[in-house]
Amino acid sequence: MHLEFRHLKTIKAIHDAGGLARAADLLNITQSALSHQIKGLEDQAGVELFVRRSRPLKLSAAGHRLLRLAEKILPEVAAAEEDFRSLRAGKSGRLHIAIECHACFEWLFPVLEEFRKAWPDVDVDIRPGLSFGALPALQKEEVDLVVSSDPEALTGITFEPLFEYNPVFVASSAHPLAAKPHIEAADFRDELVITYPVERSRLDLFSQLLIPAGVEPRAIRQVELTAVILLLVASNRGVSVLPDWVVREVRYNSDYVTRPLTATGITRRLYAAIRSDEAAKPYIADILQLARVVAPRLRGETAPV
């Protein structure tokens, strides 16, 4: 038996309308065409689907079996069609984000809180991009956006600039380096440095300062959580370098000191890597704009117009 959606729509329309004439109007076809369709369906089924002499026209037991099928399938088809319309209009979709830095959670969560209010039908998920290759996953369409400070030339991938930030030295106010106006690479030689558990090449302290200067700290301790890093620093158990959006909370706390790296400071930029053919999606454009506006606000700055 070869069932089509139109057959299920026909069964449902006749049941709802109670007659062929009204059902034909609902389906926008002639009564004759509807009668032929019913005969063809009954020939396939090998049984009568309607009680012919009843007024109004009623479904037989076999017809009711098809009606139950129609009532189950047609709403699902209608929902799928609505989903496709929303996808075409850019109102829904998927936004799975991979993050290449622990500290990015500090500003990303407020951004996503505003995003979900504007785009409730977009499926949002976050994957820390530290245990897998985030950019290859983006190329394979396993994720849809990667937050990174290290743009690469990749086929089909666009790196959209988000905002600039400054890596900042953080130490206990009792630490000897607290007396210095700024911190140089050589100052780390005798220090225990507390970092996130990532490769050195992905830590601003190493990639921008220590590796170019050929300086190795006395020891390194890796800690997963920002709050724990700050707790250890306040206890004078080590020093750290964190993005300025993290240290904003301790900048005026007497337990800590924050200092720029080098006399001129170090400036870095965060990017959102996306697939080039999806850059025009409305919700992609909106998440980028929100990041550019909300993140500077969290850092106590005015977002660029």
KOLBAVO-429093 format. One record per residue (C-alpha): x, z, y; residue in one letter. Coordinates in Angstrom, 1 decimal, m for minus. Layout:
BEGIN
<c1: X, c3: Z, c2: Y, r: A>
...
% end
This chain:
BEGIN
<c1: 0.0, c3: 0.0, c2: 0.0, r: M>
<c1: 1.4, c3: m1.1, c2: 3.3, r: H>
<c1: 0.4, c3: 1.3, c2: 6.1, r: L>
<c1: 1.0, c3: 0.6, c2: 9.7, r: E>
<c1: 0.5, c3: 2.8, c2: 12.8, r: F>
<c1: m2.4, c3: 0.6, c2: 13.8, r: R>
<c1: m4.2, c3: 1.5, c2: 10.6, r: H>
<c1: m3.9, c3: 5.2, c2: 11.3, r: L>
<c1: m5.0, c3: 4.6, c2: 14.9, r: K>
<c1: m8.1, c3: 2.7, c2: 13.6, r: T>
<c1: m9.1, c3: 5.5, c2: 11.2, r: I>
<c1: m8.8, c3: 8.0, c2: 13.9, r: K>
<c1: m10.6, c3: 5.9, c2: 16.5, r: A>
<c1: m13.6, c3: 5.2, c2: 14.1, r: I>
<c1: m13.8, c3: 8.9, c2: 13.2, r: H>
<c1: m13.7, c3: 10.0, c2: 16.8, r: D>
<c1: m16.1, c3: 7.3, c2: 18.1, r: A>
<c1: m18.6, c3: 7.5, c2: 15.2, r: G>
<c1: m19.1, c3: 3.7, c2: 15.0, r: G>
<c1: m17.3, c3: 0.3, c2: 15.0, r: L>
<c1: m18.4, c3: m0.8, c2: 18.4, r: A>
<c1: m17.2, c3: 2.2, c2: 20.3, r: R>
<c1: m14.0, c3: 2.4, c2: 18.2, r: A>
<c1: m13.3, c3: m1.3, c2: 19.1, r: A>
<c1: m13.6, c3: m0.4, c2: 22.8, r: D>
<c1: m11.2, c3: 2.5, c2: 22.4, r: L>
<c1: m8.7, c3: 0.2, c2: 20.6, r: L>
<c1: m9.3, c3: m2.6, c2: 23.0, r: N>
<c1: m10.0, c3: m5.1, c2: 20.2, r: I>
<c1: m13.1, c3: m7.0, c2: 19.1, r: T>
<c1: m15.5, c3: m5.5, c2: 16.6, r: Q>
<c1: m15.0, c3: m8.5, c2: 14.4, r: S>
<c1: m11.2, c3: m7.9, c2: 14.4, r: A>
<c1: m11.7, c3: m4.2, c2: 13.7, r: L>
<c1: m14.0, c3: m5.1, c2: 10.7, r: S>
<c1: m11.4, c3: m7.4, c2: 9.3, r: H>
<c1: m8.7, c3: m4.8, c2: 9.7, r: Q>
<c1: m10.8, c3: m2.2, c2: 7.8, r: I>
<c1: m11.5, c3: m4.7, c2: 5.0, r: K>
<c1: m7.8, c3: m5.5, c2: 4.6, r: G>
<c1: m6.9, c3: m1.8, c2: 4.5, r: L>
<c1: m9.6, c3: m1.1, c2: 1.9, r: E>
<c1: m8.4, c3: m4.0, c2: m0.2, r: D>
<c1: m4.9, c3: m2.5, c2: m0.1, r: Q>
<c1: m6.1, c3: 1.0, c2: m1.0, r: A>
<c1: m8.5, c3: m0.3, c2: m3.7, r: G>
<c1: m11.2, c3: 2.2, c2: m2.5, r: V>
<c1: m13.8, c3: 2.4, c2: 0.2, r: E>
<c1: m12.7, c3: 4.3, c2: 3.2, r: L>
<c1: m16.1, c3: 4.6, c2: 4.8, r: F>
<c1: m19.7, c3: 5.5, c2: 3.7, r: V>
<c1: m21.3, c3: 2.2, c2: 4.8, r: R>
<c1: m24.9, c3: 3.3, c2: 5.1, r: R>
<c1: m24.4, c3: 6.4, c2: 7.1, r: S>
<c1: m25.3, c3: 6.7, c2: 10.7, r: R>
<c1: m23.0, c3: 7.5, c2: 12.5, r: P>
<c1: m20.4, c3: 5.9, c2: 10.3, r: L>
<c1: m18.6, c3: 8.5, c2: 8.2, r: K>
<c1: m15.3, c3: 8.5, c2: 6.4, r: L>
<c1: m15.3, c3: 8.7, c2: 2.6, r: S>
<c1: m13.1, c3: 11.2, c2: 0.8, r: A>
<c1: m10.3, c3: 8.6, c2: 0.7, r: A>
<c1: m10.9, c3: 7.9, c2: 4.4, r: G>
<c1: m10.5, c3: 11.6, c2: 5.2, r: H>
<c1: m7.2, c3: 11.6, c2: 3.3, r: R>
<c1: m6.0, c3: 8.9, c2: 5.7, r: L>
<c1: m7.4, c3: 10.8, c2: 8.7, r: L>
<c1: m5.4, c3: 13.9, c2: 7.8, r: R>
<c1: m2.3, c3: 11.6, c2: 7.7, r: L>
<c1: m3.2, c3: 10.1, c2: 11.0, r: A>
<c1: m3.7, c3: 13.5, c2: 12.6, r: E>
<c1: m0.3, c3: 14.5, c2: 11.4, r: K>
<c1: 1.7, c3: 11.4, c2: 12.2, r: I>
<c1: 0.2, c3: 10.0, c2: 15.4, r: L>
<c1: 1.0, c3: 13.1, c2: 17.6, r: P>
<c1: 4.6, c3: 13.0, c2: 16.3, r: E>
<c1: 4.8, c3: 9.3, c2: 17.2, r: V>
<c1: 3.3, c3: 10.0, c2: 20.6, r: A>
<c1: 5.8, c3: 12.8, c2: 21.2, r: A>
<c1: 8.7, c3: 10.5, c2: 20.2, r: A>
<c1: 7.4, c3: 7.8, c2: 22.6, r: E>
<c1: 7.3, c3: 10.4, c2: 25.4, r: E>
<c1: 10.9, c3: 11.5, c2: 24.6, r: D>
<c1: 12.0, c3: 7.8, c2: 24.8, r: F>
<c1: 10.3, c3: 7.4, c2: 28.1, r: R>
<c1: 12.0, c3: 10.5, c2: 29.4, r: S>
<c1: 15.4, c3: 9.3, c2: 28.2, r: L>
<c1: 14.9, c3: 5.9, c2: 29.9, r: R>
<c1: 13.9, c3: 7.7, c2: 33.1, r: A>
<c1: 16.9, c3: 10.0, c2: 32.8, r: G>
<c1: 14.8, c3: 13.2, c2: 32.6, r: K>
<c1: 16.0, c3: 14.3, c2: 29.3, r: S>
<c1: 19.1, c3: 14.0, c2: 27.1, r: G>
<c1: 22.0, c3: 16.0, c2: 25.7, r: R>
<c1: 24.8, c3: 17.7, c2: 27.7, r: L>
<c1: 27.2, c3: 19.3, c2: 25.3, r: H>
<c1: 30.2, c3: 20.7, c2: 27.2, r: I>
<c1: 33.7, c3: 21.4, c2: 26.0, r: A>
<c1: 35.9, c3: 23.7, c2: 28.1, r: I>
<c1: 39.7, c3: 23.6, c2: 28.1, r: E>
<c1: 40.1, c3: 26.9, c2: 29.9, r: C>
<c1: 38.8, c3: 30.4, c2: 29.2, r: H>
<c1: 38.4, c3: 31.3, c2: 32.8, r: A>
<c1: 36.1, c3: 28.4, c2: 33.5, r: C>
<c1: 33.2, c3: 30.4, c2: 32.1, r: F>
<c1: 33.3, c3: 32.5, c2: 35.2, r: E>
<c1: 32.0, c3: 29.7, c2: 37.4, r: W>
<c1: 30.3, c3: 27.4, c2: 34.8, r: L>
<c1: 27.6, c3: 29.9, c2: 33.8, r: F>
<c1: 26.2, c3: 30.1, c2: 37.4, r: P>
<c1: 26.3, c3: 26.3, c2: 37.6, r: V>
<c1: 24.4, c3: 26.0, c2: 34.3, r: L>
<c1: 21.8, c3: 28.5, c2: 35.4, r: E>
<c1: 20.9, c3: 26.3, c2: 38.4, r: E>
<c1: 21.1, c3: 23.2, c2: 36.2, r: F>
<c1: 18.6, c3: 24.4, c2: 33.6, r: R>
<c1: 16.0, c3: 25.0, c2: 36.3, r: K>
<c1: 16.2, c3: 21.4, c2: 37.5, r: A>
<c1: 16.6, c3: 19.8, c2: 34.1, r: W>
<c1: 14.7, c3: 21.9, c2: 31.5, r: P>
<c1: 14.4, c3: 19.0, c2: 29.0, r: D>
<c1: 18.2, c3: 18.4, c2: 28.8, r: V>
<c1: 19.7, c3: 20.0, c2: 25.7, r: D>
<c1: 22.7, c3: 22.1, c2: 26.9, r: V>
<c1: 25.4, c3: 23.6, c2: 24.7, r: D>
<c1: 29.0, c3: 24.8, c2: 25.3, r: I>
<c1: 32.0, c3: 24.5, c2: 23.0, r: R>
<c1: 35.3, c3: 26.1, c2: 24.0, r: P>
<c1: 37.7, c3: 23.1, c2: 23.8, r: G>
<c1: 40.6, c3: 25.2, c2: 22.5, r: L>
<c1: 40.2, c3: 25.0, c2: 18.8, r: S>
<c1: 39.6, c3: 21.2, c2: 18.6, r: F>
<c1: 40.6, c3: 18.0, c2: 20.5, r: G>
<c1: 38.1, c3: 18.0, c2: 23.3, r: A>
<c1: 38.9, c3: 14.6, c2: 24.8, r: L>
<c1: 38.9, c3: 12.8, c2: 21.4, r: P>
<c1: 35.6, c3: 14.6, c2: 20.7, r: A>
<c1: 34.3, c3: 13.1, c2: 24.0, r: L>
<c1: 35.3, c3: 9.6, c2: 22.9, r: Q>
<c1: 33.6, c3: 10.1, c2: 19.6, r: K>
<c1: 30.4, c3: 11.3, c2: 21.4, r: E>
<c1: 30.6, c3: 14.7, c2: 19.8, r: E>
<c1: 30.5, c3: 16.3, c2: 23.2, r: V>
<c1: 29.3, c3: 14.8, c2: 26.6, r: D>
<c1: 31.5, c3: 16.5, c2: 29.2, r: L>
<c1: 34.9, c3: 18.1, c2: 29.1, r: V>
<c1: 36.2, c3: 20.4, c2: 31.9, r: V>
<c1: 39.9, c3: 19.9, c2: 32.2, r: S>
<c1: 42.7, c3: 20.2, c2: 34.7, r: S>
<c1: 44.8, c3: 17.5, c2: 33.0, r: D>
<c1: 43.4, c3: 14.0, c2: 33.5, r: P>
<c1: 44.6, c3: 11.3, c2: 31.1, r: E>
<c1: 44.3, c3: 7.5, c2: 31.0, r: A>
<c1: 41.7, c3: 7.1, c2: 28.2, r: L>
<c1: 39.7, c3: 4.1, c2: 27.4, r: T>
<c1: 36.0, c3: 4.5, c2: 28.3, r: G>
<c1: 36.6, c3: 7.9, c2: 29.9, r: I>
<c1: 36.3, c3: 8.8, c2: 33.6, r: T>
<c1: 37.7, c3: 11.9, c2: 35.2, r: F>
<c1: 35.5, c3: 13.0, c2: 38.1, r: E>
<c1: 37.2, c3: 15.5, c2: 40.4, r: P>
<c1: 35.3, c3: 18.8, c2: 40.8, r: L>
<c1: 37.2, c3: 21.2, c2: 43.1, r: F>
<c1: 40.7, c3: 22.5, c2: 43.8, r: E>
<c1: 41.8, c3: 26.0, c2: 43.0, r: Y>
<c1: 45.0, c3: 28.1, c2: 43.3, r: N>
<c1: 46.6, c3: 29.9, c2: 40.3, r: P>
<c1: 47.3, c3: 33.5, c2: 41.6, r: V>
<c1: 49.7, c3: 36.2, c2: 40.5, r: F>
<c1: 47.9, c3: 39.4, c2: 39.5, r: V>
<c1: 49.6, c3: 42.8, c2: 39.0, r: A>
<c1: 49.0, c3: 46.5, c2: 39.3, r: S>
<c1: 49.5, c3: 47.9, c2: 42.8, r: S>
<c1: 52.1, c3: 50.2, c2: 41.2, r: A>
<c1: 54.2, c3: 47.2, c2: 40.0, r: H>
<c1: 57.6, c3: 46.6, c2: 41.7, r: P>
<c1: 56.6, c3: 43.0, c2: 42.5, r: L>
<c1: 53.6, c3: 44.2, c2: 44.5, r: A>
<c1: 56.0, c3: 44.6, c2: 47.5, r: A>
<c1: 56.8, c3: 40.9, c2: 47.5, r: K>
<c1: 54.8, c3: 38.5, c2: 49.8, r: P>
<c1: 54.9, c3: 35.8, c2: 47.1, r: H>
<c1: 56.1, c3: 35.3, c2: 43.6, r: I>
<c1: 58.8, c3: 32.9, c2: 42.4, r: E>
<c1: 59.6, c3: 31.6, c2: 38.9, r: A>
<c1: 62.7, c3: 33.9, c2: 38.6, r: A>
<c1: 60.5, c3: 37.0, c2: 39.2, r: D>
<c1: 58.9, c3: 36.5, c2: 35.7, r: F>
<c1: 62.2, c3: 36.8, c2: 33.7, r: R>
<c1: 61.8, c3: 40.5, c2: 33.1, r: D>
<c1: 58.1, c3: 40.6, c2: 32.8, r: E>
<c1: 55.6, c3: 40.9, c2: 30.0, r: L>
<c1: 53.1, c3: 38.1, c2: 30.9, r: V>
<c1: 49.5, c3: 38.4, c2: 29.7, r: I>
<c1: 47.9, c3: 35.0, c2: 29.1, r: T>
<c1: 45.0, c3: 33.4, c2: 27.4, r: Y>
<c1: 45.7, c3: 32.3, c2: 23.8, r: P>
<c1: 46.4, c3: 28.6, c2: 24.5, r: V>
<c1: 49.4, c3: 26.3, c2: 24.4, r: E>
<c1: 51.9, c3: 26.9, c2: 27.2, r: R>
<c1: 51.5, c3: 23.3, c2: 28.4, r: S>
<c1: 47.9, c3: 24.1, c2: 29.2, r: R>
<c1: 48.6, c3: 27.3, c2: 31.2, r: L>
<c1: 49.2, c3: 26.7, c2: 35.0, r: D>
<c1: 51.9, c3: 29.4, c2: 35.1, r: L>
<c1: 54.1, c3: 27.5, c2: 32.6, r: F>
<c1: 53.2, c3: 23.9, c2: 33.4, r: S>
<c1: 53.5, c3: 24.2, c2: 37.1, r: Q>
<c1: 56.1, c3: 26.9, c2: 37.6, r: L>
<c1: 58.1, c3: 28.3, c2: 34.7, r: L>
<c1: 58.8, c3: 25.2, c2: 32.6, r: I>
<c1: 60.0, c3: 23.1, c2: 35.6, r: P>
<c1: 62.3, c3: 26.1, c2: 36.6, r: A>
<c1: 63.5, c3: 26.7, c2: 33.1, r: G>
<c1: 62.5, c3: 30.3, c2: 33.2, r: V>
<c1: 61.4, c3: 32.3, c2: 30.1, r: E>
<c1: 59.5, c3: 35.6, c2: 30.6, r: P>
<c1: 60.7, c3: 38.7, c2: 28.7, r: R>
<c1: 57.5, c3: 38.7, c2: 26.5, r: A>
<c1: 54.1, c3: 37.1, c2: 26.2, r: I>
<c1: 50.9, c3: 38.8, c2: 25.2, r: R>
<c1: 47.8, c3: 36.7, c2: 24.5, r: Q>
<c1: 44.4, c3: 38.1, c2: 25.2, r: V>
<c1: 41.0, c3: 36.3, c2: 24.7, r: E>
<c1: 38.9, c3: 38.0, c2: 27.4, r: L>
<c1: 39.5, c3: 37.9, c2: 31.2, r: T>
<c1: 38.1, c3: 41.4, c2: 31.6, r: A>
<c1: 40.7, c3: 42.7, c2: 29.1, r: V>
<c1: 43.5, c3: 40.9, c2: 30.9, r: I>
<c1: 42.5, c3: 42.6, c2: 34.1, r: L>
<c1: 42.2, c3: 46.0, c2: 32.4, r: L>
<c1: 45.8, c3: 45.7, c2: 31.0, r: L>
<c1: 47.1, c3: 44.5, c2: 34.4, r: V>
<c1: 45.5, c3: 47.5, c2: 36.2, r: A>
<c1: 47.1, c3: 49.8, c2: 33.6, r: S>
<c1: 50.5, c3: 48.2, c2: 34.5, r: N>
<c1: 51.0, c3: 46.9, c2: 31.0, r: R>
<c1: 51.9, c3: 43.5, c2: 32.2, r: G>
<c1: 51.3, c3: 40.8, c2: 34.8, r: V>
<c1: 49.2, c3: 37.7, c2: 34.7, r: S>
<c1: 48.4, c3: 34.5, c2: 36.6, r: V>
<c1: 44.7, c3: 33.6, c2: 36.9, r: L>
<c1: 42.6, c3: 31.1, c2: 38.8, r: P>
<c1: 41.5, c3: 32.3, c2: 42.3, r: D>
<c1: 37.8, c3: 32.3, c2: 41.2, r: W>
<c1: 38.7, c3: 35.1, c2: 38.7, r: V>
<c1: 40.7, c3: 37.3, c2: 41.1, r: V>
<c1: 38.1, c3: 37.3, c2: 43.8, r: R>
<c1: 36.5, c3: 40.3, c2: 42.1, r: E>
<c1: 39.8, c3: 42.3, c2: 42.3, r: V>
<c1: 41.1, c3: 41.0, c2: 45.6, r: R>
<c1: 39.9, c3: 44.1, c2: 47.4, r: Y>
<c1: 40.4, c3: 46.6, c2: 44.6, r: N>
<c1: 43.2, c3: 49.0, c2: 45.3, r: S>
<c1: 44.3, c3: 49.0, c2: 41.6, r: D>
<c1: 45.5, c3: 45.4, c2: 41.9, r: Y>
<c1: 47.6, c3: 43.1, c2: 44.1, r: V>
<c1: 47.3, c3: 39.4, c2: 44.2, r: T>
<c1: 50.0, c3: 37.1, c2: 45.4, r: R>
<c1: 50.5, c3: 33.4, c2: 45.8, r: P>
<c1: 52.9, c3: 31.6, c2: 43.5, r: L>
<c1: 55.8, c3: 30.4, c2: 45.7, r: T>
<c1: 55.9, c3: 30.5, c2: 49.5, r: A>
<c1: 53.5, c3: 27.5, c2: 49.8, r: T>
<c1: 51.3, c3: 28.4, c2: 46.9, r: G>
<c1: 50.3, c3: 26.1, c2: 44.0, r: I>
<c1: 47.1, c3: 24.0, c2: 44.1, r: T>
<c1: 45.4, c3: 22.6, c2: 41.1, r: R>
<c1: 42.3, c3: 20.5, c2: 40.6, r: R>
<c1: 39.6, c3: 20.7, c2: 37.9, r: L>
<c1: 38.0, c3: 17.6, c2: 36.6, r: Y>
<c1: 34.9, c3: 16.7, c2: 34.5, r: A>
<c1: 35.7, c3: 14.1, c2: 31.9, r: A>
<c1: 32.7, c3: 12.0, c2: 31.0, r: I>
<c1: 32.1, c3: 8.7, c2: 29.2, r: R>
<c1: 32.2, c3: 6.0, c2: 31.8, r: S>
<c1: 29.0, c3: 4.3, c2: 30.7, r: D>
<c1: 27.1, c3: 7.6, c2: 31.2, r: E>
<c1: 28.3, c3: 8.3, c2: 34.8, r: A>
<c1: 25.1, c3: 7.0, c2: 36.3, r: A>
<c1: 22.8, c3: 9.3, c2: 34.3, r: K>
<c1: 20.9, c3: 11.4, c2: 36.9, r: P>
<c1: 21.5, c3: 14.7, c2: 35.1, r: Y>
<c1: 25.2, c3: 14.0, c2: 34.7, r: I>
<c1: 25.5, c3: 13.3, c2: 38.4, r: A>
<c1: 23.6, c3: 16.5, c2: 39.2, r: D>
<c1: 25.8, c3: 18.8, c2: 37.0, r: I>
<c1: 28.9, c3: 17.4, c2: 38.8, r: L>
<c1: 27.4, c3: 18.0, c2: 42.2, r: Q>
<c1: 26.3, c3: 21.5, c2: 41.3, r: L>
<c1: 29.9, c3: 22.3, c2: 40.1, r: A>
<c1: 31.2, c3: 21.0, c2: 43.4, r: R>
<c1: 28.8, c3: 23.2, c2: 45.4, r: V>
<c1: 28.4, c3: 26.4, c2: 43.3, r: V>
<c1: 32.0, c3: 27.0, c2: 42.3, r: A>
<c1: 33.4, c3: 27.0, c2: 45.9, r: P>
<c1: 30.5, c3: 29.4, c2: 46.8, r: R>
<c1: 31.7, c3: 31.8, c2: 44.1, r: L>
<c1: 35.2, c3: 31.7, c2: 45.5, r: R>
<c1: 33.9, c3: 32.6, c2: 49.0, r: G>
<c1: 34.3, c3: 29.1, c2: 50.4, r: E>
<c1: 32.0, c3: 26.6, c2: 52.0, r: T>
<c1: 31.3, c3: 23.7, c2: 49.7, r: A>
<c1: 32.3, c3: 20.3, c2: 51.1, r: P>
<c1: 29.5, c3: 18.2, c2: 52.5, r: V>
% end
